Amino acid sequence: MNPKTPSNSKTISTDLVLPNDTNHLGNLFGGELLSRMDRVACIAAERHADQTVVTVSVNHVHFSKAVPLGSVLTLEAKVSRSFSTSIEVFIDVWIEQSSVSDQRKKVNEAIYTFVAVDEQGKPIAVPPVVPETELEKTRFDAALRRHQLSLILAGKLLPDDATELKALFN
């Protein structure tokens, strides 16, 4: 299976935050943002796998700033790392205020994990990732630690076997 770069999976979605998308404070519902992130991340994962994928976990979401009504919302998703059948996707969320369109601000980020499946819903192998930029390399390395932690929490890996996690404390 030929390796792919994160740029092969890059997916960008841009949309407006409209009144039906907001809470009583005039900010985008958190659940609405999660849904949008899931969709853009799914597309990135499917571009990487060339196969159907299903969401297995939302590993991390950081709501650092509110997304106000009228904002131009841009989500950028890229595969950060893949394992045998799973794919980790990192999503960056940016806004532009309609009145100041030249000032783009990062407001949120998230990490989702998907598994590629065949027509019967059984997991199948995915291509490896070859990071190119420094940010991609940082995210690639960190993905292994997150993967090991997930395996430990699921009871599929013994803590003593989590070499990357242990290296953090040595």
Protein Blocks (a to p, Z undefined) as FASTA:
>chain_A
ZZddfklmoccddddddfklpcfkopacfklmmmmmmmmmmmmmmmmnopacddfbdfbd
cdfbccdehiacddddddfbdcfkbccdddddddddfklmmlccdfbdcddddddddfko
pacdddddddfblmlmmmmmmmmmmmmmmmmmnopacfklmmmlmmmmZZ
